């Protein structure tokens, strides 16, 4: 289990990282390395150069801006896990983060690294898609933005242009009476999810659902939103029957992955149940009841 | 590639291949065999070391990346030669090990936990070691060892110290 040889470069700033990337087609960015290094030692990835962006201080931040909470690409997952602003403004992200790997991998793993690697089972990709986050990247001295829904295009594949380096992600903050829920099934705590589901709801003064976002992860090439269910559930009280019917319809043409760990049929059933539980938790959470992620 | 690594408060200048992991560098270049090579792809936790006081997997860090950080291995945990740290003592007393392969990593994870949270609940201890695989003990005595160490360190009324 040793990586193939490569040349190591430590970038001082983001434009130097982009220049180093552009100079060699086989170059890859390394941040926390918690996904990339396992792939390298298994020889699933053989970068010719590694561009280390860990020392670029400007890429590590959590701050509130006009569009929501912005998080820098190299911000360690453990910092987000403990951040007070994230806990209050992005409760869905706060709830999902403990499911990413283990303490020791969250201590190194970064927000941008997880998004850029685009593992289908990654919790961060699911939350980015569920909350309609916007990702930012730098290429050729220019910063560009891309919605999470357009960023993920396949398993371990994103629409990030060649030579571009992810710089951050911005999660919109929902105001009002909101609640969140997150569930996943895996073989053991903090291992890869077989299926995961996230839901965030906002209730209006009439007690009806004003806004809802539902995402399912790990079951398809990249996380998906249940748009039709969201539309159907808006304006309802989110009672069990209505939610069940909406989810069944939204998942009727759903073709989940099938592998050694979970069959497509299992994933289909699990997605339905986990989404229902995530929505039920989100409702309870909005009413001020305590719920826990599982 | 020429790098400088600070390990257990000593700075070493080393020539390493870029692809050398911190784990291989500690074991092969510095002879610190307490960091164990298990799966070598971040799953088992046997290679855990402290990087600036935080428990990390040394098999998932290339040696050049660790430049500028303070690295602590199990060899640097006891306050002075011939002594054991309170955590090591507690592991001995409660039989928190059998074959010993996971032990250095378990102790370092416990160190990071207790430095941050002197009074962890059982759940917090279980969560802290959840990324470290032990195939002998069934974990119960390891949890017991960490709880005992926490109690003793609280009683000693002084912070955990590393070897200087």
Boltz contact constraints between the chains, C-beta under 6 A:
constraints:
  - contact:
      token1: [A, 1]
      token2: [B, 40]
      max_distance: 6.0
  - contact:
      token1: [A, 1]
      token2: [B, 41]
      max_distance: 6.0
  - contact:
      token1: [A, 3]
      token2: [B, 19]
      max_distance: 6.0
  - contact:
      token1: [A, 5]
      token2: [B, 19]
      max_distance: 6.0
  - contact:
      token1: [A, 8]
      token2: [B, 18]
      max_distance: 6.0
  - contact:
      token1: [A, 8]
      token2: [B, 64]
      max_distance: 6.0
  - contact:
      token1: [A, 33]
      token2: [B, 60]
      max_distance: 6.0
  - contact:
      token1: [A, 34]
      token2: [B, 60]
      max_distance: 6.0
  - contact:
      token1: [A, 37]
      token2: [B, 60]
      max_distance: 6.0
  - contact:
      token1: [A, 38]
      token2: [B, 41]
      max_distance: 6.0
  - contact:
      token1: [A, 38]
      token2: [B, 42]
      max_distance: 6.0
  - contact:
      token1: [A, 41]
      token2: [B, 40]
      max_distance: 6.0
  - contact:
      token1: [A, 41]
      token2: [B, 41]
      max_distance: 6.0
  - contact:
      token1: [A, 52]
      token2: [B, 65]
      max_distance: 6.0
  - contact:
      token1: [A, 102]
      token2: [B, 130]
      max_distance: 6.0
  - contact:
      token1: [A, 102]
      token2: [B, 131]
      max_distance: 6.0
  - contact:
      token1: [A, 104]
      token2: [B, 55]
      max_distance: 6.0
  - contact:
      token1: [A, 104]
      token2: [B, 56]
      max_distance: 6.0
  - contact:
      token1: [A, 104]
      token2: [B, 57]
      max_distance: 6.0
  - contact:
      token1: [A, 104]
      token2: [B, 131]
      max_distance: 6.0
  - contact:
      token1: [A, 107]
      token2: [B, 54]
      max_distance: 6.0
  - contact:
      token1: [A, 107]
      token2: [B, 56]
      max_distance: 6.0
  - contact:
      token1: [A, 108]
      token2: [B, 56]
      max_distance: 6.0
  - contact:
      token1: [A, 189]
      token2: [B, 130]
      max_distance: 6.0
